[in-house]
Structures are given as C-alpha cells and as structure tokens.
Amino acid sequence: MRIKSLLFFLWIWVIVSCNQSEEEIYLQSVDQYGKSINQTTSTSDKFDQNNAVENSEIKDCGDPVVYELIAGQNIDVGEITVTNDDTKIYITYETSGDWWLTETHLFVGEKSDLPVTQSGNPKIGHFPYHGEHGHVQSVQFTVDINNNWSANHNGELCIIISMHASVVSKNSEGIIKQSETAFGKGELAIEFNGSRWGWYHNFCLNTCDYNDENESNSSSENGNDGSGHNTNEPGGGGDLTHFGFIKNDIKDCFSFQELNQLNWGWANQFDYNSLIDPQSQEYPIYIQIEDNCSENSLIEVGKVSLTILGSNTEYPELEMKYTLMTNYKMKGLEVYVGWINPISNGALTNSITFQKMSLDTNSYSFKKGIIDWPGIRTEGEAPKFYVISKVSI
C-alpha cells in the first residue's frame, strides 16, 4: 500500500514539474536581467506552414515592413522595421516617448526551428539573436540570409520571424515607472498556440533583381561600372568607405584611427533653444575631410536636420533626420550627443561613448531622449549641447 501511494505521489510530482518547467522557461525569458542563453532549441512543428505562407507581407527589395511594438498586450510603445537586401535581413527595434529597451530577443528562420514549449508557448530565452541594453531606444539586428531556407510553391523565400523585447517606462528623473514584455505585431500576426500571449509572422523576403551585364562591368579591374562612373570614387558604388560628418559654425576638429589610416571629423556645439520644435536646423554631411579638418576637398553627400521634440513635456528628445543624395548609402552611423564636450586637445575624451548602428539606407531618423544625455546641464546659462555624427558611406 505504501509503495502504491509513493508511486502515485511521484506521478503527481512529475506532472507538476513538467508544467512548472514550461512556466519557468517563459518567465525566465521575459525577466532574465543579467542572464543570457546562447543556444537554439529545435522543436516539433505543430503549426500549418501553408497557412503561414498565406499570411505573408511582400515588398520590393529594400522596402521595409513595419510592425507595431506592443507591450502588455495593448500598449503601443514603438515599432519594429524589417527589410532585406540580397544577402541580409535588417530588423530595427525603436521605442517612442518614455519607453526604453532593456532586452531584445529575435527569431528568424524556418518554422521547424522556432523555439516553443510542448504546449506552444514561445521559449524567448532560446531565440538565437538577443541582447541586453542599458535603456536605449533603438537596436538593430543584422541576420545573414541562409541559402538552405526552403522556397514556397511560388518560388518565394519565406521564413518565420518573432520579435520580443523587455521595455520600461521612466519618469523625468530616470526612475522606472513600469516594466513590460513586448512583441512585434503586424496586421497578419499569428498567435502562439500556448496560453502565453505573443505573436510570430511569416516574412517573405524581398526579391533583389540586378542586371548581370552591369554587375560584370562593375567588377572589372578599372573600376568602371559601365556608365562612365568610377566605382572607386565616393558615391560610385565601390567598397571604399568614407566617413561623413556634419559641420556647425561652432565646432572642434578631432582625429581618429580607422581603416589603417588617420581620419578627421568635427564635434559640434548647438544651442538647445534654437532647435525647439517647430524650429529646426539643417546641416550638410561632408566627406573627404583632410588633415586637421582642412576643407579644401570637401564633398557634400547629404543633409541632417536637428529638432528638439516635446520640449514642453517630461521627456523631450533630440531627433536627427539623415537624408543622403541618391547615389550614396549609409553603411553605419555612430552618434554622441550630450552636455559634455567630447573633445579635449584635438582628441576624444576617455569618457565618451557612441551609439552605433549598422545600416544600409539613404535615409534614417535617430532619436535620443534628453534624460539619457551624459552630463548635467549648467544652470543659469543658455543650454549648449554637443553632437558628433559619424556616418560610414
């Protein structure tokens, strides 16, 4: 009798433990500050892939698909933009207002590899792309397109994408008011089968068509693209990287080592009050800045407009809108903005850090909440702040 009772309680314990482990997997993935899981788990496919393919968002190559970033099931806290070129997929998380990213988790791949529990709940902590962030409002992932992904019956390369984030809302003193888990949600979102809320999407990659003859000409040794343009010159489409900077009237020149050479750029000072919305100021982006910031050979490649948004609210922020000329593309962006002068004796101070983004676009909007600017605004003086905008082109 005792043995039967013991076996009965053991059976009950196994059932409870299994349910508990599934619960813990979900909760750990939502609130795992200080902990990272670097492995991917494959699970059985319990979903109808054909149904997912019907719920597809199809765009031209490079055009974005925009998803809402929904926290707590019904709070709009920002958006997620997804696009691709012929080799990579770009996923950009952006929060708005007083919402900030603390963690991001991303799955991109075939349906059979989507990490879910036996009951269909998402195993967020096992999503292969993830990061922990010190309260930022923009994060981008770059994912290589896998040649082994299967095409559907229409010849489209369609994969599953699920986008999760942990977000917080902060007051003007930077104190956290609210913490939530969030998912990207599009018009054709598919709910997970389990009891936990969240969505995934079928994403059909944009097709990139290139002219084979032009490709052949552009790869010739003389660097000519077949149209008379030298691909080794700025904007010609070659692999040579140029660094672009904006230049204000009040500026400091500084040097930096990159790409095995000495480069030059500007740190700019701005008047906060002169940029308060609806006012804004526009500045050119220059490349080919020579020794000691000589301006003899400058080439203008685009514009940046600066605006202070929400100056009469608790959470004002600086918005910088980048627009390049049609024959240029931004490969990357590094931005410093703060009350602290980042330059000392022609060099960057040790305390300065840049927010860095990988891009592949002609236009981009960067925002940074003023409560996250380093340094303290000097009382009794006209507020001045500093910006370094380094664009890789």
Secondary structure, 3 states (H helix, E strand, C coil): CHHHHHHHHHHHHHHHHHHHHHHHHHHHHHCCCCCCCCCCCCCCCCCCHHHHHHCEECCCCCCCEEEEEEECCCEEEEEEEEEECCCEEEEEEEECCCEEEEEEEEEEECHHHCCECCCCCECHHHCCEEEEEEEECEEEEEEECCCCCCECCCCCEEEEEEEEEEEEEECCCCCEEEEEEEEEECCCCEECCCCCCCEEEEEECCCCCCCHHHHHHHCCCCCECCCCCECCCCCCCCCCCCEEEECCCCEEEEEEEECCEEEEEEEEEEEHHHHECCCCEEEEEEECCEHHHECCCCEEEEEEEEEEECCCCCCCEEEEEEEECCCCCEEEEEEEEECCCCEECCEECCCCCCEEEEEEECEEEEEEEHHHCCCCCCCCCCCEEEEEEEEEC
